[in-house]
Amino acid sequence: MKSLLLRLFGIGSVAPWLPVFLLVAATQAAEPSPVALGLLDRFWRYSAVLGPFLENGYALEVVPDYLRQGDFPYPKRPFSQEVLFADHLSVVRLLGGYNDHSNDGPGDAAVRARDLAWRDGDGKIRYRLELLRPRLQPWIDAGYTDLTLVLDNVPWCFPETPGIRASYGQGVPPRDPVEWGEFVGALCREVVAIMGQEAANRLRFRVGTENNGKERFDGTPEQYFRHYEASARAIKAVLPGAKVGPFNISGISEGGVAKHNVNAYALAETAVARGLPYDWVSYSRYFRPGEDPAWHAQTCLAVWREFERRVPSLQGVSREIHEFGIAPWGEVAKGVFPSAEPGANGGALTCQMMWRLRAAGINRLWHWGMSERIRTKGGELELLTGGPAWVLSVLEHMAGGDAYLIEPERSPKGEGTFLAAASVRGDRTLLMISAYHPDIAEHARQIVEFRVAGRLLPTGGRGEVRATWLTRQTSSYDEVRRDLAAAGLLAPDFIQRPDRLGNVKQMADDRKGSVVVAAQLPKYRQMWVDSLTLKPLDASVGTVRRDASGLTISAQLAPPMMLVVELR
């Protein structure tokens, strides 16, 4: 028996696959109450597209065939290209105001010529609205009419003394709110000409990006309010049905918001008092391995509640995160190592972040790209997808069910690092279980028990149970790391950090590494399909028994790990 377990669980060796041993708890413990989250909508189907790359269809991809295989096939939109896992797009840096390198000398005239507005020799603002259609057309052609147009990077002609902020582009507010409002109104009329009145009237407009700090908005709070008011009134005059909201807040904490250069609490109070729209409260929320997902979600919830406390009319306002993901950057001098974490660890961490945020009441979540382009020997670009995309692939098939959050009944150590979520729909219940440890070097196997109450079990059927899992052994990106290491092409930073994982461009020591990965793409694609294909739970991996009030799953989990169990 001991030798069988050694082979099954890969103890003392790297197993090619890692089954999860499920047992039934013999005790009749009191039934816990799972946290009901309501009907699970696709709150993750949001992403951003960025200027100055808009005309080129930035982030549009052809969905590869392998994503549509297995038991959790990708739900392809009826268009030739799409932004993966997105039905709604935020169009960021739409207006121009791009970095013209004027901090190094005279501004680049060719860059400024891409602004949608300019000032002539007589000081009059002129428009280049003919540049707008090419920036929107790639998304419209791909079926994206559900858009948030972001009014950030004010064009260079509007400020009294323009300036570069944080390398993104022009970050100084307009000198004249009337002049700015006239431009926004003209912009909205051009959008109507492009999309039609009905579609344009359903758009959303965000006034700025992370304008709470001087890194992105080099002005006073009073200037931002005038900027917001002028924008909102101009939009509503042309598109009365459009939604309007402020920037996504960076670096949020309950007390920290009041200390920002632009205090979003005060902005909400003033805007609502003046009768201006304030249609969401949104943040940026980035996270890294080693951080606590529960802490992140609690921080977000506290700030949402503080807005509602200060401005009671915001009760029920849309709770949103406009930038979300594992931060692929860091401050090396401070010991913060940047890694994209597209493997099992990134999947387990992302899973817990998303479910904790859902329990905190999030309505909409914007993720970044879910794939990496790899150039093959023949010159073609192939997509490689990792752990976070694996999580979304399963979530797509949980959508439409009644969702529940299930905390573990028992785990020997590492409380708060194990979590289950259920989606109940007719004759099928899907359980998503995440094993994540803040100590990323901790991979010890633990028995973790989850109680599934009878009301969460599917109705009818024979009680069929199947499962699949994502581990460091079954994750394609973890395999990429092993292949680069075996070829002697793993970057030194990752050799020194054996539990960290980056995308191919981060992990490959040079171009030769990308060639090695490209040659192995068929293997990585098959690993993806296999990890999303359900297998029957039979005697080789354990059994599941029910009692009168439900069942208890005791899963042997070795962080980082994702386990999906299907009950029919």
Secondary structure, 3 states (H helix, E strand, C coil): CHHHHHHHHCCCCCCCCCCCCEEECCCCCCCCCCEEEEECCCCCCEEEEECCCHHHCCCCECCCHHHHCCCCCCCCCCCCCECCCCCEEEEECCCCCECCCHHHCCCCHHHHCCCCEEECCCCCEEECHHHHHHHHHHHHHCCCCCEEEECCCCCCCCCCCCCEECCCEECCCCCCHHHHHHHHHHHHHHHHHHHCHHHHCCCEEEECCCCCCCCCCCCCHHHHHHHHHHHHHHHHHHCCCCEEEECCECCCCCCCHHHCCCCHHHHHHHHHHCCCCCCEEEEEEEECCCCCHHHHHHHHHHHHHHHHHHCHHHCCCEEEEEEEEECCCCCHHHCCCCCCCCCHHHHHHHHHHHHHHHHCCCCEEEECCCCEEEECCCCCEEEECCHHHHHHHHHHHHCCCEEEEECCCECCCCCCCEEEEEEEECCEEEEEEEECCCCCCCCCCEEEEEEEEHHHCCCCCCCCEEEEEECCCCCHHHHHHHHHHHCCCECHHHHCCCCCCCCHHHHECCHHHHHHHHHCHHHHHHHHHHHCCCEECCCCCECCCEECCEEEEEEEECCCEEEEEEEC
